[in-house]
Amino acid sequence: MTLQSDLSERLLRACDRDTLAGQRDYAILRLLIENSLKRQQVAAININDVDCEGRSLQVDKCYKRQGQSHQKEIISLSLDTAAALQDWLNLTHLPSEDEDTPTPLFISLDRAKYGHRLTGTAIYSIVKRAATNAGINDAIAPEQLRFSQEKYALNQDFETLNKTIIGTSETQSRPIAVSKLEAENQNRTYLDTDETQMSAVSSGIPYALTGFNPDILTSLLADKRSLNTRRAYEKDLRYFFLAAYGQKPTETVIAQFLQLNRFEAIAIALRYKSDLITQGLKESTINRRLSALKSLVNFAAKLGKCNWNLNDVQTEIVQTYRDTTGIKPDGIRTMLLKIDRTTIKGKRDFAILRLLWDNALRRNEVVSANIGDFDYEARSLQILGKGRGSQKSLISLSMGTANAIQDWLSQLKTKNSDRPLFQSLDPVNHGHRLTGTAIYQIVDQLARDSGITKKMSPHRIRHSAITAALDATNGNVRKVQKLSRHKKLDTLMLYDDNRTNMQGEVSSLLGDLI
């Protein structure tokens, strides 16, 4: 059942766009109505998924195989919907110090859960409230706002047609529209190239017998294993080409840049770096954007598309690991005792916190683990370590951590080995893999409930665990390196220096001299 267009207009007009909640609800309703999204898809959108200038959005695909993580797809937005999202972002988004942390696009505005990701249940309430304000007596669910693709196609211009509509009978009767979309899509870069790679393999044509005319940007992104890395590279390269050439990085404009001589290219890169500094961006952000540009040039050089590099463009000096102290073990003990282990949620959260502390794991290492990766008898867990691609590492668990995980697993009905080790328990996403953001929220809430004043995160627990391990081993960095899995020993030396605080000790000695 779909909603009549006049009723949808009444729903949109019912949003008070002079308020913060009204701007948010208006943007949500437009996504539900115009893009046929499910409420779970809307709730899962992060800020980095939105490209208001390109009028596009990355969303989770509607369906996935059991045990798989959500795959992303890119959809087009109408001008009004892109403007609504931009208005909402302008009101709420503040730059985050941790740019790798996924930040939800739509957040709760009530006092108890302010800033938390909006749930599917909350979106249901938003639709119901808008219907009441619009004077619609019939109950309306978010699913009823999802127009059929044919009706959606009739109300969109050529530029904002979703690529999934191309194959319908409606668009087949309009070959001009299809041709235009195909021409535009030739210059479009997609983050997930798995489908393209599979189609090339299934065609049975050997690589060496095909024409050698590589798409530089697509090939560069395909060379990156991590989806997050691909997204970051595409985003950072878009910033550069918009600043330098006033357009997105199509193959034409990339070729124009690569055809410059070395000195002209360095001059443009230095001008770009100067503009980034003028904008007040942090050193790490500037370095990341320059790194993406250098990677593009180096990759093109490997393919014989240019004979120079940008090594002479120096990056900014960044002081890493400024604060590695974290909190004392007593604080972690307080957090563990605060958990109600008689509930299923308490059993899950207790196991997560034990893993974060006992093994100094990163949150992505926790959420990526499957049930089959855990071996209770051997007291071990296989994890996907940072920078190791799909190769899993085996870590040993303490008896307390192994018992905590086993206690949590005893509450699960389905224990297939390919199911996620830690799963969501809320009604909307029940059974789905717990996200890194959810781990962050669990730690943050536990710390606040325990009266810990220092802002806590999963990575700060990792800092705390490593520092405590150095204290317990009297600074044995070689032994602690096995726990932290740092590739460089110099990184652990920074932890040890911060732990001993030699500068503070010498300052105290000088103070005693006067």
MITOR-280048 format. One record per residue (C-alpha): x, y, z. Coordinates in steps of 0.2 Angstrom, whole numbers, plus 2048, in hexadecimal, padded with zeros to 3 digits. Layout:
N
{pt {X,Y,Z}}
...
# end
This chain:
514
{pt {800,800,800}}
{pt {807,811,7FB}}
{pt {802,822,801}}
{pt {7FA,82F,7F6}}
{pt {805,83D,7F0}}
{pt {7F9,84A,7F8}}
{pt {7FA,842,809}}
{pt {80D,841,808}}
{pt {80D,854,804}}
{pt {802,857,814}}
{pt {80F,84C,81E}}
{pt {81D,857,818}}
{pt {814,867,81B}}
{pt {810,861,82D}}
{pt {822,862,832}}
{pt {826,872,83B}}
{pt {837,876,832}}
{pt {83A,885,83E}}
{pt {83F,878,84B}}
{pt {84E,86C,84C}}
{pt {842,85D,84D}}
{pt {838,863,83F}}
{pt {847,865,833}}
{pt {84C,853,838}}
{pt {83B,84C,836}}
{pt {839,855,825}}
{pt {849,84D,81E}}
{pt {844,83C,824}}
{pt {833,83D,81C}}
{pt {83A,842,80C}}
{pt {846,833,80C}}
{pt {838,827,810}}
{pt {82C,82E,803}}
{pt {837,832,7F4}}
{pt {845,825,7F6}}
{pt {83A,816,7FB}}
{pt {845,813,80A}}
{pt {841,808,819}}
{pt {842,810,82A}}
{pt {851,804,82F}}
{pt {85A,80B,81F}}
{pt {857,81D,825}}
{pt {85C,819,837}}
{pt {86D,811,831}}
{pt {872,820,827}}
{pt {882,829,82C}}
{pt {888,83B,829}}
{pt {896,835,81D}}
{pt {889,82C,813}}
{pt {882,83C,80D}}
{pt {888,846,7FE}}
{pt {87C,855,7FD}}
{pt {886,85D,7EF}}
{pt {886,84E,7E4}}
{pt {874,84B,7EA}}
{pt {877,839,7EE}}
{pt {876,82D,7FD}}
{pt {87E,81D,803}}
{pt {871,811,80B}}
{pt {871,7FF,811}}
{pt {869,7F4,804}}
{pt {858,7ED,809}}
{pt {85D,7DB,809}}
{pt {86C,7D1,80E}}
{pt {871,7BF,811}}
{pt {871,7B9,822}}
{pt {881,7BC,82B}}
{pt {887,7C9,81F}}
{pt {88A,7DB,823}}
{pt {87F,7E8,81B}}
{pt {885,7ED,809}}
{pt {883,7FF,803}}
{pt {87B,806,7F4}}
{pt {87B,818,7ED}}
{pt {86A,820,7EA}}
{pt {867,831,7E2}}
{pt {85D,83F,7EB}}
{pt {852,84C,7E5}}
{pt {857,85E,7E7}}
{pt {84A,861,7F4}}
{pt {850,852,7FE}}
{pt {862,856,7FD}}
{pt {85E,868,803}}
{pt {854,861,811}}
{pt {863,856,817}}
{pt {86F,864,815}}
{pt {864,86F,820}}
{pt {863,862,82D}}
{pt {876,860,82D}}
{pt {879,872,82E}}
{pt {86F,873,83E}}
{pt {877,863,847}}
{pt {887,85D,840}}
{pt {897,862,849}}
{pt {8A8,85C,843}}
{pt {8AD,84D,84D}}
{pt {8BF,84A,853}}
{pt {8BE,838,84F}}
{pt {8BA,839,83C}}
{pt {8BA,826,83A}}
{pt {8AC,824,846}}
{pt {89B,822,83D}}
{pt {890,830,842}}
{pt {87D,82D,840}}
{pt {874,839,835}}
{pt {864,839,83E}}
{pt {865,83B,851}}
{pt {859,83B,860}}
{pt {855,84C,867}}
{pt {84D,847,878}}
{pt {857,84A,887}}
{pt {85A,838,88C}}
{pt {861,833,87C}}
{pt {867,843,874}}
{pt {874,840,866}}
{pt {870,82D,865}}
{pt {86C,825,854}}
{pt {859,826,851}}
{pt {851,815,851}}
{pt {844,80D,845}}
{pt {837,80E,853}}
{pt {83B,821,854}}
{pt {838,823,842}}
{pt {828,81A,843}}
{pt {823,827,850}}
{pt {828,836,845}}
{pt {81D,830,837}}
{pt {80E,82D,843}}
{pt {811,83F,84B}}
{pt {812,847,839}}
{pt {801,83E,834}}
{pt {7F9,844,844}}
{pt {7FF,856,841}}
{pt {7F9,855,82F}}
{pt {7E7,850,835}}
{pt {7E9,83F,82D}}
{pt {7DE,833,838}}
{pt {7E3,822,830}}
{pt {7F3,81A,838}}
{pt {802,81C,82C}}
{pt {812,812,82E}}
{pt {823,816,826}}
{pt {820,808,81A}}
{pt {811,810,812}}
{pt {81C,81F,80D}}
{pt {826,814,801}}
{pt {81F,818,7F0}}
{pt {820,80B,7E2}}
{pt {82F,80E,7D7}}
{pt {823,812,7C8}}
{pt {81B,820,7D1}}
{pt {82C,826,7D7}}
{pt {833,826,7C6}}
{pt {824,831,7BF}}
{pt {828,83E,7CC}}
{pt {83B,840,7CA}}
{pt {846,849,7BE}}
{pt {853,840,7B4}}
{pt {861,845,7BF}}
{pt {85A,83E,7CF}}
{pt {853,82D,7C8}}
{pt {859,81E,7D2}}
{pt {864,812,7C8}}
{pt {859,804,7CD}}
{pt {84A,80C,7C4}}
{pt {853,80A,7B3}}
{pt {84E,7F8,7B1}}
{pt {83B,7FB,7B4}}
{pt {82F,7FB,7A5}}
{pt {82B,80D,7A8}}
{pt {83D,813,7A4}}
{pt {83E,807,796}}
{pt {831,811,78D}}
{pt {83C,820,78E}}
{pt {84D,81B,786}}
{pt {853,82E,787}}
{pt {852,82E,79A}}
{pt {85B,81D,79B}}
{pt {869,823,78F}}
{pt {86C,833,799}}
{pt {86D,829,7A9}}
{pt {879,81D,7A2}}
{pt {884,82B,79B}}
{pt {884,833,7AC}}
{pt {888,823,7B5}}
{pt {898,820,7AB}}
{pt {8A0,82E,7B5}}
{pt {89A,829,7C6}}
{pt {8A5,820,7D2}}
{pt {89E,813,7DD}}
{pt {8A5,80E,7EE}}
{pt {8A1,7FC,7EE}}
{pt {8A9,7F4,7DE}}
{pt {8A5,7E2,7E3}}
{pt {896,7E0,7D6}}
{pt {8A1,7E8,7C8}}
{pt {8AF,7DC,7CC}}
{pt {8A4,7CD,7CD}}
{pt {89C,7D1,7BC}}
{pt {8AE,7D2,7B4}}
{pt {8B2,7C1,7BB}}
{pt {8A2,7B9,7B6}}
{pt {8A4,7BF,7A4}}
{pt {8B3,7B3,7A2}}
{pt {8BE,7C0,799}}
{pt {8D0,7BF,79E}}
{pt {8D7,7D0,7A5}}
{pt {8E6,7D0,799}}
{pt {8DA,7CF,78A}}
{pt {8CF,7DE,78E}}
{pt {8D3,7EF,789}}
{pt {8DF,7F8,795}}
{pt {8D6,808,799}}
{pt {8D4,808,7AC}}
{pt {8C9,814,7B5}}
{pt {8D6,81C,7C1}}
{pt {8CA,820,7D0}}
{pt {8C0,810,7CF}}
{pt {8D0,806,7CE}}
{pt {8D7,80F,7DD}}
{pt {8C8,80D,7E8}}
{pt {8C7,7FA,7E2}}
{pt {8D9,7F8,7E8}}
{pt {8D3,7FD,7FA}}
{pt {8CC,7EE,804}}
{pt {8C3,7F8,811}}
{pt {8B2,800,80C}}
{pt {8B6,80E,819}}
{pt {8C6,812,810}}
{pt {8BE,812,7FF}}
{pt {8B1,81E,805}}
{pt {8BE,82A,80D}}
{pt {8C9,82A,7FE}}
{pt {8BA,82E,7F2}}
{pt {8B4,83C,7FE}}
{pt {8C5,844,800}}
{pt {8C9,843,7ED}}
{pt {8B8,84B,7EA}}
{pt {8BD,85A,7F5}}
{pt {8CD,85C,7EB}}
{pt {8C6,85C,7DA}}
{pt {8B8,868,7DF}}
{pt {8C4,874,7E6}}
{pt {8D1,873,7D8}}
{pt {8C5,870,7C9}}
{pt {8B4,874,7CF}}
{pt {8AD,863,7CB}}
{pt {8AD,851,7D1}}
{pt {8BB,845,7CD}}
{pt {8B5,83E,7BD}}
{pt {8C2,835,7B1}}
{pt {8C3,845,7A6}}
{pt {8C8,850,7B4}}
{pt {8D3,844,7BC}}
{pt {8DC,842,7AB}}
{pt {8DE,855,7AA}}
{pt {8E6,855,7BB}}
{pt {8F2,847,7B7}}
{pt {8F7,84F,7A7}}
{pt {8FF,85E,7B0}}
{pt {912,85F,7B2}}
{pt {919,85B,7C3}}
{pt {91B,86D,7C8}}
{pt {90A,872,7C3}}
{pt {902,864,7CD}}
{pt {90C,868,7DC}}
{pt {907,87A,7DB}}
{pt {8F5,875,7DB}}
{pt {8F7,869,7E9}}
{pt {900,876,7F4}}
{pt {8F2,882,7F0}}
{pt {8E5,875,7F6}}
{pt {8EF,872,806}}
{pt {8F0,885,809}}
{pt {8DD,886,807}}
{pt {8DA,878,813}}
{pt {8E5,880,820}}
{pt {8DB,891,81E}}
{pt {8CB,887,821}}
{pt {8D2,883,832}}
{pt {8D1,870,82F}}
{pt {8DB,865,83B}}
{pt {8EC,85E,836}}
{pt {8E6,84C,836}}
{pt {8D8,851,82A}}
{pt {8E4,85B,81E}}
{pt {8F0,84C,81E}}
{pt {8E2,840,81A}}
{pt {8DC,84A,80B}}
{pt {8EE,84C,804}}
{pt {8F1,83A,807}}
{pt {8E2,835,7FC}}
{pt {8E8,841,7EE}}
{pt {8FA,83A,7EF}}
{pt {8F3,828,7EE}}
{pt {8E9,82D,7DE}}
{pt {8F9,834,7D6}}
{pt {904,825,7DB}}
{pt {8F7,818,7D5}}
{pt {8F6,822,7C5}}
{pt {909,821,7C3}}
{pt {908,80E,7C5}}
{pt {8FC,80D,7B6}}
{pt {907,819,7AC}}
{pt {8FB,827,7AC}}
{pt {908,834,7B3}}
{pt {91A,834,7B7}}
{pt {91B,83F,7C7}}
{pt {915,83F,7D9}}
{pt {911,84B,7E7}}
{pt {91E,846,7F3}}
{pt {924,858,7F4}}
{pt {913,85D,7FC}}
{pt {917,85B,80E}}
{pt {90A,855,81B}}
{pt {906,85E,82B}}
{pt {90F,858,83B}}
{pt {902,84F,846}}
{pt {905,84A,858}}
{pt {8FD,839,85B}}
{pt {8F8,830,86B}}
{pt {8F7,840,875}}
{pt {8ED,839,883}}
{pt {8EF,826,885}}
{pt {8EC,825,898}}
{pt {8DA,820,898}}
{pt {8D3,81B,8A9}}
{pt {8D9,810,8B7}}
{pt {8D4,7FE,8B9}}
{pt {8C9,803,8C8}}
{pt {8BE,80D,8BB}}
{pt {8BC,7FE,8B0}}
{pt {8B8,7F3,8BF}}
{pt {8AA,800,8C3}}
{pt {8A3,7FF,8B2}}
{pt {8A3,7EC,8B2}}
{pt {89A,7EC,8C3}}
{pt {88D,7F8,8BC}}
{pt {887,7EC,8AF}}
{pt {877,7E2,8B4}}
{pt {87D,7D0,8AF}}
{pt {86C,7C9,8B2}}
{pt {865,7D0,8A2}}
{pt {86A,7CA,890}}
{pt {870,7DC,88C}}
{pt {87B,7DC,89B}}
{pt {883,7CB,897}}
{pt {887,7D2,885}}
{pt {88E,7E3,88C}}
{pt {898,7DA,899}}
{pt {8A0,7CF,88C}}
{pt {8A4,7DE,881}}
{pt {8AC,7E8,88F}}
{pt {8B6,7D9,894}}
{pt {8BD,7D7,882}}
{pt {8C1,7EA,881}}
{pt {8CA,7EA,891}}
{pt {8D3,7D9,892}}
{pt {8D8,7D8,880}}
{pt {8D9,7EB,87C}}
{pt {8CF,7E8,86C}}
{pt {8C9,7F6,861}}
{pt {8B6,7F7,85F}}
{pt {8B7,7F1,84C}}
{pt {8C0,7E2,852}}
{pt {8B2,7DE,85E}}
{pt {8A3,7E1,852}}
{pt {8AB,7D7,844}}
{pt {8AD,7C7,84E}}
{pt {8A1,7B9,84A}}
{pt {89B,7AB,855}}
{pt {8A6,79E,84C}}
{pt {8B5,7A9,850}}
{pt {8B3,7A5,863}}
{pt {8BA,795,86A}}
{pt {8B5,793,87D}}
{pt {8BF,783,880}}
{pt {8CF,78B,879}}
{pt {8CB,79C,880}}
{pt {8CF,7A5,870}}
{pt {8C7,7B1,864}}
{pt {8CB,7B4,851}}
{pt {8CA,7C7,84D}}
{pt {8CC,7D2,83E}}
{pt {8DB,7DD,843}}
{pt {8DD,7EE,83D}}
{pt {8E6,7EF,82C}}
{pt {8E6,7DC,82A}}
{pt {8D8,7DB,81D}}
{pt {8CE,7CB,81E}}
{pt {8DC,7C1,827}}
{pt {8D7,7BD,839}}
{pt {8E2,7BD,848}}
{pt {8E0,7B1,856}}
{pt {8E0,7B9,868}}
{pt {8E0,7B0,879}}
{pt {8D2,7B5,885}}
{pt {8D2,7B5,898}}
{pt {8C7,7A9,8A1}}
{pt {8BC,7B7,8A7}}
{pt {8BA,7BE,895}}
{pt {8B7,7AC,88E}}
{pt {8A9,7A9,89B}}
{pt {8A1,7B9,898}}
{pt {8A0,7B6,885}}
{pt {899,7A4,888}}
{pt {88C,7AB,894}}
{pt {886,7B8,887}}
{pt {886,7AA,879}}
{pt {87B,79F,884}}
{pt {86D,7AC,882}}
{pt {86D,7AB,86F}}
{pt {860,7A0,866}}
{pt {86A,79F,856}}
{pt {87D,79B,858}}
{pt {882,798,846}}
{pt {895,79B,844}}
{pt {892,7A9,837}}
{pt {887,7B3,842}}
{pt {88E,7C3,84A}}
{pt {895,7C0,85B}}
{pt {88D,7CF,862}}
{pt {87C,7D4,85C}}
{pt {86F,7E2,85E}}
{pt {861,7DF,86B}}
{pt {855,7ED,866}}
{pt {845,7E9,85D}}
{pt {849,7F1,84D}}
{pt {85B,7EA,84A}}
{pt {859,7DA,855}}
{pt {866,7CD,850}}
{pt {870,7D9,844}}
{pt {883,7DB,847}}
{pt {886,7E8,855}}
{pt {88E,7F8,84D}}
{pt {89E,801,853}}
{pt {893,810,857}}
{pt {888,804,863}}
{pt {898,7FF,86B}}
{pt {89D,811,86E}}
{pt {88C,815,875}}
{pt {88D,806,881}}
{pt {89E,80B,888}}
{pt {899,81D,889}}
{pt {888,819,893}}
{pt {891,80D,89F}}
{pt {89E,81A,8A3}}
{pt {891,827,8A7}}
{pt {887,81B,8B1}}
{pt {897,817,8BB}}
{pt {89A,829,8BF}}
{pt {8AA,82A,8B4}}
{pt {8AD,83C,8AF}}
{pt {8BA,839,8A2}}
{pt {8B2,837,890}}
{pt {8B3,824,88D}}
{pt {8B3,81B,87C}}
{pt {8B8,809,877}}
{pt {8C9,810,871}}
{pt {8CC,819,882}}
{pt {8C9,808,88A}}
{pt {8D7,801,87F}}
{pt {8E2,80F,884}}
{pt {8DE,80B,896}}
{pt {8E2,7F9,894}}
{pt {8F2,7FC,88B}}
{pt {8F8,808,898}}
{pt {8F3,7FC,8A6}}
{pt {8FC,7EE,89E}}
{pt {90C,7F9,89D}}
{pt {90A,7FC,8B0}}
{pt {907,7EA,8B4}}
{pt {917,7E4,8AA}}
{pt {922,7F3,8B0}}
{pt {923,7FA,89E}}
{pt {926,7EA,895}}
{pt {921,7F1,883}}
{pt {926,7E1,87A}}
{pt {91A,7D7,885}}
{pt {90C,7E4,884}}
{pt {90E,7E5,871}}
{pt {907,7D3,870}}
{pt {8F7,7DA,878}}
{pt {8F5,7EB,86F}}
{pt {8FB,7E3,85E}}
{pt {903,7F4,859}}
{pt {90E,7F2,84A}}
{pt {91B,7FF,850}}
{pt {923,7FE,861}}
{pt {925,811,860}}
{pt {912,812,863}}
{pt {913,808,873}}
{pt {922,813,879}}
{pt {916,822,878}}
{pt {90A,819,883}}
{pt {918,815,88F}}
{pt {91E,827,88F}}
{pt {90D,82E,893}}
{pt {90B,821,8A0}}
{pt {91B,826,8A9}}
{pt {919,838,8A6}}
{pt {92C,83C,8A7}}
{pt {928,84E,8A3}}
{pt {91D,850,8B2}}
{pt {92A,848,8BD}}
{pt {938,854,8B7}}
{pt {92C,863,8B9}}
{pt {929,85E,8CB}}
{pt {93C,85D,8CE}}
{pt {93E,86F,8C7}}
{pt {930,875,8D1}}
{pt {938,86E,8E1}}
{pt {948,878,8DD}}
{pt {940,889,8E0}}
# end
